[in-house]
Amino acid sequence: MPTDPSPATSEVAYLDAVTLVDQMASGRLESAEVVDTLLRRIADIDGADTPVALRSVLALADDAAEQAAASDRRRAAGQGGPLEGVPVLVKDNIEVVGLPSSAGATSLLGRPPAHDADLVGRLKDAGAVIIGSTNLSQWANIRSSRSSGGWSAVGGLTGNPWALDRNAGGSSSGSGAAVAAGLAPLAVGTETDGSITCPASVNGISGIKPTVGAVSTSGVVPVSSSQDSPGPLARTVADAALMLEVLAGRPGVVARVRRGVEGMRVAVADGWRTEHPGTDELFEQTIDVLAQAGAEMVHVTPAMPSPAEHQDEMVVLLWELKETMDRYLPTRGPDGPQNLVEVIAHEDAYAAVEQEWFGHEHFAKALEIAAAGVEAYREARARNLAWALTTCLEPALAGFDAMVAPTFGPAWKSDLVLGGHPGKYSPATMAPAVAGWPIATVPMGLTGGLPVGLGIIGRPGSEGDLLALGATVERPARPAWLDPRRG
């Protein structure tokens, strides 16, 4: 990313959430000051007409300053929650009153949500200041196999702050890029398969997709009832742990991270490599870091997904997409598309905007799959779940606390004409996505001046263990990746 155009803001912009909470509690900073600094920074580098044009923030909250002032008053009165005064950005497929909550699609513009999503209510109850929403791969990247990560009809194409011509990943691209660029210490993403882990990896930050069901999806534009999971993207593992406690309403994650990894047994997923030499070399070094910290590292060979498994997952996702979207869209009011058929018609009518770079063939396929009946879906889901659990995860993790593998290689060049997809990645996200198990990603370091991430997979409810491993990896890697202005 080009040199910070506002050097005076950098000290505040790159503070992590835990430090912000401490400094605001001690009176050294006020939320109003922090929020004003970040809003000015967003104005300097994020918009399409700025010198940097990162385009990670889709919309700003009109009441951000008022939220911050109210937080400062609560703190002065001796009140406040665990995220009191901390600025947070929320992916724009999550309902926030006063923000578009558009999923990047014009068919949801002008249909503002009547209520905050449950997870947004939790953030506000914890004292967080919602300063805006982030761009994303439109409809959480379920529309087309030719999509480019980080592009939406509403928000345009998000850049990667390490190199603006490279991709910010998908589908929580704006959330990952904004945190990496110092626009907010915390952001919320959503993952169906890879949509938190990918932007965390390629933007050099920490992220975790929690166990499906751990964080409410009420008020989130849906893709899959069996795989969708909102979760944190954060500058540090400690920040991710703090935010996860709030989102899931589950104390103890922060304390578990602090206990470290001594005595943990960790499976090293042989065969799950990116085939990018620099990434895989960093992975081997990371295994040594965990071993030196007291974790027992044992090599295993988990199953690889075949084309049949990928096909089954797609059948499941598209059948569930039709079912969940047809239920969700009427909740956004009577104006605009009320079901997936009408979304397709809307996008055809406004093809110049909606389909400038790619179409919506997955939407059309979802209608075909739904018309075929529920039995084909049930069979595909049963096969897919049996592969993820019985063939892959349970044997590989037998006797272990977690399993590690690289997630993605360095960010690839964005290409709207040909479609942009990761060239180097491991299978690490697929099995936990299908099974609904948690997966975290933390930075391993830089290769070729770009960050790459470590994937950490565990059983349902093991998020604290995963983040403890991540914190151990993050500490030696952090000086190299903290500030993309150095890249």
VENWO-V556587 format. One record per backbone hydrogen bond with DSSP energy under -0.5 kcal/mol. CO is the residue of the C=O (numbers start at 0). NH is the residue of the N-H. E is the energy in kcal/mol with one decimal. If there is no record, write none. Layout:
# VENWO-V556587
co=CO nh=NH e=E
co=CO nh=NH e=E
This chain:
# VENWO-V556587
co=5 nh=8 e=-2.1
co=6 nh=9 e=-1.3
co=8 nh=12 e=-2.8
co=9 nh=13 e=-2.0
co=11 nh=14 e=-1.6
co=15 nh=19 e=-2.3
co=16 nh=20 e=-2.8
co=17 nh=21 e=-1.9
co=18 nh=22 e=-2.9
co=19 nh=23 e=-2.8
co=20 nh=24 e=-2.2
co=21 nh=25 e=-1.7
co=22 nh=27 e=-1.8
co=22 nh=28 e=-1.4
co=23 nh=26 e=-0.9
co=29 nh=33 e=-2.0
co=30 nh=34 e=-3.1
co=31 nh=35 e=-2.2
co=32 nh=36 e=-2.2
co=33 nh=37 e=-2.4
co=34 nh=38 e=-2.6
co=35 nh=39 e=-2.1
co=36 nh=40 e=-2.1
co=37 nh=41 e=-2.7
co=38 nh=42 e=-2.1
co=39 nh=43 e=-1.8
co=40 nh=44 e=-2.1
co=41 nh=45 e=-2.4
co=41 nh=46 e=-0.8
co=43 nh=50 e=-0.5
co=44 nh=53 e=-2.1
co=45 nh=54 e=-2.9
co=46 nh=49 e=-1.9
co=53 nh=158 e=-2.6
co=55 nh=57 e=-0.6
co=55 nh=134 e=-2.5
co=58 nh=132 e=-2.7
co=60 nh=63 e=-1.5
co=62 nh=66 e=-2.8
co=63 nh=67 e=-2.2
co=64 nh=68 e=-2.4
co=65 nh=69 e=-2.3
co=66 nh=70 e=-2.1
co=67 nh=71 e=-2.4
co=68 nh=72 e=-2.0
co=69 nh=73 e=-2.2
co=70 nh=74 e=-2.5
co=71 nh=75 e=-2.3
co=72 nh=76 e=-1.4
co=73 nh=78 e=-3.0
co=74 nh=77 e=-1.9
co=80 nh=83 e=-1.7
co=82 nh=85 e=-2.3
co=85 nh=128 e=-2.6
co=86 nh=185 e=-0.8
co=87 nh=130 e=-2.0
co=87 nh=131 e=-0.8
co=88 nh=187 e=-2.0
co=89 nh=133 e=-1.7
co=90 nh=93 e=-1.7
co=91 nh=102 e=-2.9
co=92 nh=220 e=-3.1
co=94 nh=116 e=-2.9
co=95 nh=98 e=-2.4
co=98 nh=112 e=-0.5
co=101 nh=104 e=-2.1
co=102 nh=138 e=-3.0
co=103 nh=152 e=-0.8
co=103 nh=153 e=-1.4
co=104 nh=107 e=-1.5
co=105 nh=108 e=-0.7
co=107 nh=110 e=-1.4
co=116 nh=120 e=-2.1
co=117 nh=121 e=-1.9
co=118 nh=122 e=-2.0
co=119 nh=123 e=-2.6
co=120 nh=124 e=-2.5
co=121 nh=125 e=-1.6
co=122 nh=127 e=-2.3
co=123 nh=126 e=-1.7
co=125 nh=82 e=-2.2
co=126 nh=84 e=-2.6
co=127 nh=129 e=-0.6
co=128 nh=87 e=-2.7
co=128 nh=130 e=-0.9
co=130 nh=60 e=-2.2
co=131 nh=89 e=-2.0
co=132 nh=57 e=-1.9
co=132 nh=58 e=-1.6
co=133 nh=91 e=-2.0
co=134 nh=173 e=-1.5
co=135 nh=137 e=-0.5
co=136 nh=139 e=-1.4
co=136 nh=140 e=-0.7
co=137 nh=140 e=-1.7
co=137 nh=141 e=-0.5
co=137 nh=142 e=-0.5
co=138 nh=141 e=-0.9
co=142 nh=361 e=-2.0
co=142 nh=362 e=-0.7
co=143 nh=146 e=-0.8
co=147 nh=150 e=-1.8
co=149 nh=157 e=-2.0
co=150 nh=137 e=-2.3
co=151 nh=155 e=-2.4
co=155 nh=151 e=-1.7
co=155 nh=157 e=-0.6
co=157 nh=167 e=-0.6
co=158 nh=160 e=-0.5
co=159 nh=162 e=-1.2
co=162 nh=159 e=-0.6
co=162 nh=165 e=-2.6
co=164 nh=413 e=-2.3
co=165 nh=159 e=-1.2
co=170 nh=136 e=-1.7
co=170 nh=172 e=-1.3
co=171 nh=175 e=-2.1
co=172 nh=176 e=-2.8
co=173 nh=177 e=-2.5
co=174 nh=178 e=-1.7
co=175 nh=179 e=-2.1
co=176 nh=180 e=-2.0
co=177 nh=182 e=-2.8
co=177 nh=183 e=-0.7
co=178 nh=181 e=-1.3
co=179 nh=483 e=-0.7
co=184 nh=234 e=-1.3
co=185 nh=88 e=-1.9
co=186 nh=232 e=-2.7
co=187 nh=90 e=-1.4
co=188 nh=230 e=-2.3
co=190 nh=228 e=-1.5
co=193 nh=197 e=-2.4
co=194 nh=171 e=-1.7
co=195 nh=199 e=-2.1
co=196 nh=200 e=-2.2
co=197 nh=201 e=-2.6
co=198 nh=202 e=-1.5
co=199 nh=203 e=-0.6
co=199 nh=204 e=-2.3
co=200 nh=203 e=-0.8
co=205 nh=233 e=-3.0
co=206 nh=440 e=-2.9
co=207 nh=209 e=-0.8
co=208 nh=438 e=-1.9
co=210 nh=213 e=-2.7
co=216 nh=219 e=-2.0
co=217 nh=117 e=-1.6
co=218 nh=94 e=-2.9
co=223 nh=227 e=-2.1
co=228 nh=190 e=-1.9
co=229 nh=209 e=-0.5
co=230 nh=188 e=-2.9
co=231 nh=207 e=-1.8
co=232 nh=186 e=-2.2
co=233 nh=205 e=-2.4
co=235 nh=239 e=-2.0
co=236 nh=240 e=-2.6
co=237 nh=241 e=-2.1
co=238 nh=242 e=-2.7
co=239 nh=243 e=-2.4
co=240 nh=244 e=-2.0
co=241 nh=245 e=-1.3
co=242 nh=246 e=-2.8
co=243 nh=247 e=-2.8
co=244 nh=248 e=-0.9
co=244 nh=249 e=-1.2
co=249 nh=252 e=-0.7
co=251 nh=255 e=-2.1
co=252 nh=256 e=-2.2
co=253 nh=257 e=-1.9
co=254 nh=258 e=-0.9
co=255 nh=258 e=-0.7
co=256 nh=259 e=-1.4
co=260 nh=263 e=-2.4
co=263 nh=265 e=-0.6
co=263 nh=295 e=-3.3
co=264 nh=400 e=-3.3
co=264 nh=401 e=-1.0
co=265 nh=297 e=-2.6
co=266 nh=268 e=-0.6
co=266 nh=403 e=-2.7
co=267 nh=269 e=-1.5
co=267 nh=299 e=-2.6
co=268 nh=271 e=-1.3
co=270 nh=272 e=-1.3
co=271 nh=405 e=-0.6
co=274 nh=276 e=-0.6
co=275 nh=279 e=-2.6
co=276 nh=280 e=-2.1
co=277 nh=281 e=-2.0
co=278 nh=282 e=-1.9
co=279 nh=283 e=-1.7
co=280 nh=284 e=-1.8
co=281 nh=285 e=-2.2
co=282 nh=286 e=-2.2
co=283 nh=287 e=-1.3
co=284 nh=288 e=-1.8
co=285 nh=289 e=-2.2
co=286 nh=290 e=-2.1
co=287 nh=291 e=-2.6
co=288 nh=292 e=-1.2
co=289 nh=294 e=-2.2
co=290 nh=293 e=-1.5
co=293 nh=262 e=-2.3
co=294 nh=296 e=-0.7
co=295 nh=265 e=-3.3
co=295 nh=297 e=-0.5
co=297 nh=267 e=-2.9
co=299 nh=269 e=-2.8
co=305 nh=308 e=-0.6
co=305 nh=309 e=-1.9
co=306 nh=310 e=-2.4
co=307 nh=311 e=-2.4
co=308 nh=312 e=-2.4
co=309 nh=313 e=-2.1
co=310 nh=314 e=-2.3
co=311 nh=315 e=-2.3
co=312 nh=316 e=-2.9
co=313 nh=317 e=-2.6
co=314 nh=318 e=-2.2
co=315 nh=319 e=-2.5
co=316 nh=320 e=-2.3
co=317 nh=321 e=-1.9
co=318 nh=322 e=-1.9
co=319 nh=323 e=-3.1
co=320 nh=324 e=-2.7
co=321 nh=325 e=-1.8
co=322 nh=326 e=-1.0
co=323 nh=327 e=-2.3
co=324 nh=328 e=-2.6
co=327 nh=330 e=-2.2
co=328 nh=331 e=-1.8
co=329 nh=332 e=-1.4
co=333 nh=335 e=-0.5
co=338 nh=342 e=-1.8
co=339 nh=343 e=-2.3
co=340 nh=344 e=-1.9
co=341 nh=345 e=-2.4
co=342 nh=346 e=-2.7
co=343 nh=347 e=-2.0
co=344 nh=348 e=-2.2
co=345 nh=349 e=-1.8
co=347 nh=350 e=-1.1
co=349 nh=352 e=-1.2
co=349 nh=353 e=-3.0
co=350 nh=354 e=-2.2
co=352 nh=355 e=-0.6
co=359 nh=362 e=-0.7
co=359 nh=363 e=-1.6
co=360 nh=364 e=-2.2
co=361 nh=365 e=-2.1
co=362 nh=366 e=-1.5
co=363 nh=367 e=-1.5
co=364 nh=368 e=-2.6
co=365 nh=369 e=-2.4
co=366 nh=370 e=-2.1
co=367 nh=371 e=-1.3
co=369 nh=372 e=-1.2
co=372 nh=376 e=-0.8
co=373 nh=377 e=-2.7
co=374 nh=378 e=-2.4
co=375 nh=379 e=-2.2
co=376 nh=380 e=-2.8
co=377 nh=381 e=-2.4
co=378 nh=382 e=-2.4
co=379 nh=383 e=-2.6
co=380 nh=384 e=-2.7
co=381 nh=385 e=-2.2
co=382 nh=386 e=-2.4
co=383 nh=387 e=-2.5
co=384 nh=388 e=-2.7
co=385 nh=389 e=-1.1
co=385 nh=390 e=-1.6
co=386 nh=391 e=-1.9
co=387 nh=392 e=-2.9
co=388 nh=393 e=-2.4
co=391 nh=395 e=-1.8
co=392 nh=396 e=-2.5
co=393 nh=397 e=-0.6
co=394 nh=397 e=-0.7
co=396 nh=399 e=-2.7
co=401 nh=266 e=-2.9
co=402 nh=456 e=-3.1
co=403 nh=268 e=-2.5
co=404 nh=454 e=-3.5
co=406 nh=425 e=-2.5
co=407 nh=452 e=-0.7
co=411 nh=166 e=-3.2
co=414 nh=418 e=-1.9
co=418 nh=420 e=-0.6
co=419 nh=148 e=-1.1
co=423 nh=408 e=-3.4
co=426 nh=429 e=-1.0
co=426 nh=430 e=-0.7
co=427 nh=431 e=-0.6
co=428 nh=432 e=-1.6
co=429 nh=433 e=-2.6
co=430 nh=434 e=-2.5
co=431 nh=435 e=-1.5
co=431 nh=436 e=-1.4
co=435 nh=211 e=-2.0
co=437 nh=457 e=-1.6
co=438 nh=208 e=-2.8
co=439 nh=455 e=-2.6
co=440 nh=206 e=-2.4
co=441 nh=453 e=-3.3
co=444 nh=451 e=-1.8
co=446 nh=449 e=-1.3
co=449 nh=446 e=-2.9
co=451 nh=443 e=-2.8
co=451 nh=444 e=-0.9
co=452 nh=406 e=-2.1
co=453 nh=441 e=-1.7
co=454 nh=404 e=-2.0
co=455 nh=439 e=-2.6
co=456 nh=402 e=-2.3
co=458 nh=461 e=-2.0
co=461 nh=465 e=-2.0
co=462 nh=466 e=-2.5
co=463 nh=467 e=-1.9
co=464 nh=468 e=-2.0
co=465 nh=469 e=-2.2
co=466 nh=470 e=-2.5
co=467 nh=471 e=-1.6
co=468 nh=472 e=-1.7
co=469 nh=473 e=-2.7
co=470 nh=474 e=-1.6
co=471 nh=475 e=-0.6
co=472 nh=476 e=-1.2
co=473 nh=477 e=-2.6
co=476 nh=479 e=-1.4
co=476 nh=480 e=-0.8
co=477 nh=480 e=-1.1
co=477 nh=481 e=-1.9
co=481 nh=483 e=-0.6
co=482 nh=485 e=-2.3
co=483 nh=486 e=-1.6
